[in-house]
Amino acid sequence: MLSIAEVRECAIAGQPLVLNEDANRNSTPYTKERYLDDYMAKNLYWFQACDKYGFNNESPYRSTGRKWLGLAPEGMEPVFRHTRYTSDPEYFWQNP
């Protein structure tokens, strides 16, 4: 079992990833190509996290003084203007 960060690192490095034989979603079987290469690759491209955790903290209607940090490949254009981006996974995945 790999963490999200480890799966992302393997995908970037071109290392092999293996999906368990009984992997499925709503009883629909998945193949490695369908799940990891097609579906998950887009979800591993960049991440965004809030520096504070709590109830309804991510709501755009609350002013909580929160700050956003994004993990993205070098050279990626910013997606959100109020997010500070890094391409350093160790910095991004550290505890807030």
VOGU-3710 file (C-alpha; in Angstrom, 3 decimals, decimal comma):
1> mlsiaevrec> 0,000/0,000/0,000  1,398/3,394/-1,010  0,513/6,876/0,149  -0,708/9,507/-2,313  2,755/11,080/-2,244  4,420/7,732/-3,013  2,065/6,972/-5,918  2,753/10,456/-7,318  6,527/9,960/-6,984  6,372/6,586/-8,756
11> aiagqplvln> 4,284/8,028/-11,591  6,704/10,946/-12,061  9,732/8,639/-12,010  8,112/6,158/-14,403  8,360/3,369/-11,844  5,946/0,454/-12,143  2,714/0,588/-10,160  0,600/-2,489/-9,488  -3,108/-2,424/-8,785  -4,559/-5,201/-6,629
21> edanrnstpy> -6,541/-7,804/-8,577  -9,858/-7,097/-6,848  -9,747/-3,301/-7,287  -13,137/-1,937/-8,244  -15,451/1,035/-7,969  -19,105/0,347/-7,338  -18,510/-3,299/-8,301  -16,968/-2,293/-11,659  -13,501/-3,867/-11,991  -10,535/-1,604/-12,696
31> tkerylddym> -7,387/-2,382/-14,621  -4,103/-0,652/-13,841  -4,277/1,219/-17,145  -7,840/2,376/-16,623  -7,455/3,413/-12,975  -3,861/4,557/-12,480  -2,824/5,667/-15,966  -6,098/7,223/-17,135  -8,044/8,255/-14,036  -5,540/8,852/-11,233
41> aknlywfqac> -2,796/10,500/-13,318  -4,867/13,683/-13,605  -5,557/13,634/-9,850  -1,851/13,339/-9,008  -0,729/16,303/-11,129  -1,226/19,015/-8,487  -2,628/19,332/-4,977  -3,896/22,125/-2,783  -4,112/22,167/1,009  -5,167/24,602/3,690
51> dkygfnnesp> -2,812/25,504/6,528  -5,614/25,362/9,126  -8,022/22,566/9,835  -11,461/22,759/11,404  -15,183/22,796/10,743  -16,192/24,463/7,463  -12,691/25,874/7,115  -12,616/25,624/3,337  -15,810/27,594/2,780  -15,310/30,655/0,576
61> yrstgrkwlg> -17,869/32,460/2,756  -15,778/32,288/5,948  -12,816/34,485/6,663  -10,623/32,265/8,809  -7,217/33,741/8,027  -6,355/30,505/6,282  -3,606/30,225/3,692  -3,466/27,809/0,790  -0,434/25,909/-0,447  -0,309/24,055/-3,732
71> lapegmepvf> 2,017/21,308/-4,937  2,558/21,483/-8,679  5,197/20,577/-11,241  7,783/23,267/-11,976  6,580/25,698/-14,616  2,870/25,013/-14,094  0,731/28,115/-14,384  -1,049/28,927/-11,099  -4,606/27,611/-10,987  -5,816/29,712/-8,054
81> rhtrytsdpe> -4,535/33,224/-7,420  -4,729/32,992/-3,608  -2,565/29,879/-3,449  1,184/29,829/-2,935  2,716/27,049/-5,030  5,758/24,870/-4,522  7,267/22,052/-6,544  8,980/20,634/-3,431  6,976/17,593/-2,265  8,787/17,395/1,088
91> yfwqnp> 7,785/20,965/1,897  4,186/20,406/0,797  3,641/17,113/2,674  5,118/18,324/5,994  2,768/18,731/8,947  1,201/22,207/9,127
//
